[in-house]
Amino acid sequence: MKILVTGVNHKTAPIEVREKLVFSGDKLQKGLDQLLLNPAIEGGIILSTCNRIEIYIDIKETEEKIKEYIKRFLSEFHSIDKNLLDTSLYFYSDADAIRHIFRVTSSLDSMVIGEPQILGQVKDAFEFALSRKTTSVILNKLMRKAISVAKRIRRETRIGKNAVSISYAAVELAKKIFIDLNKKTFMLLGAGEMAELT
């Protein structure tokens, strides 16, 4: 068995590309079902947030064949040009994949290091996959350990001491520029979680 992570994030793809790859609502279940049609994939979890879309899989075949399968799957499922994916996708396998999952879950790979939302998003993605029986024994152990380590990091370090989300950082910056926010009017664009937090 091998662990393979495929994804795009705020460092590798612009928002226009990430928006096209989002798995939300029914798309998440359909995506997991379609992903697991490949008999070489033992289990899978899809993490889909505003800053990253990642697929965590447990495979029993050569990595290169699965990489091509994942590219084709994403391209066809989201009706996106495969060439666009070639410049945006990243792949991690085995020890590098495990390290990446731990970094993501612990918010060390976030746009704002220490932000707390990613841990909840990873837990939600894992619980969704568990409830749909799309995970594997190896993925279950890995994700439980990653979540446990992330909680320990939050508890035992000062990672969340400073700005812990983009919305918090934006408000803090506004306070430095305008001093008294009570006398200012702001316009928020968007209806997502970040806008709500702001």
Salt bridges, closest charged atoms under 4 A:
GLU42 OE2 - LYS60 NZ 3.11
GLU54 OE2 - ARG52 NH1 2.99
GLU54 OE2 - HIS100 NE2 2.57
GLU63 OE1 - LYS2 NZ 3.67
GLU63 OE2 - LYS67 NZ 3.36
GLU64 OE2 - LYS67 NZ 3.49
GLU68 OE2 - LYS71 NZ 3.56
GLU68 OE1 - LYS82 NZ 3.25
ASP86 OD1 - LYS71 NZ 3.19
ASP94 OD2 - LYS2 NZ 2.85
ASP96 OD1 - ARG99 NH1 2.72
ASP109 OD1 - LYS11 NZ 2.64
ASP109 OD2 - ARG52 NH2 3.02
GLU156 OE2 - ARG152 NE 3.10
GLU172 OE2 - LYS175 NZ 3.38
ASP180 OD2 - LYS183 NZ 3.91
